[in-house]
Amino acid sequence: MKDKTFEEALKELEETVKALESGELPLEEAVRKYEHGLKLSKHAQSLLERAEKALTKKMEDGEEKDFSVEETKEQE
């Protein structure tokens, strides 16, 4: 799981959700897919948190400064 990119994890999670929503899976398989979906979700969340931490700090005049979405929109 650790080698999956965010996009790969998200795509697999979407496929898992579709399979579960279909209602056609036997109970045991549905439970396995649900548990796997939870792992995928946690992995994707972890990747998002890492990306957020990387973006919340940037160097400006030698000092760290919080990064905000509004600030980048103003600079465009």
Steps between C-alpha positions, in 0.01 A plus 500: 500500500783739584618508139161615368473859389210714617338470157535121497356467850210731414418312180506166680287643780243625246488153341457342843213732585327422169533126565359539849214721381403246236372271773603197296795386714474210741518618860854371565637669189314822582657504847849443352449777247369733770807435717729552201315822420567626852871433453497678165320796655752526785789476254355774278434720804858450616632605158277809505621596846863464390434720196324757716793515741738549210291788369426673830856614530701681244808709523460875461779739601662212690197448721232234493157629418163328499368424153137571423281438199373859509857631482575302184177617337594863568839451333346368173 
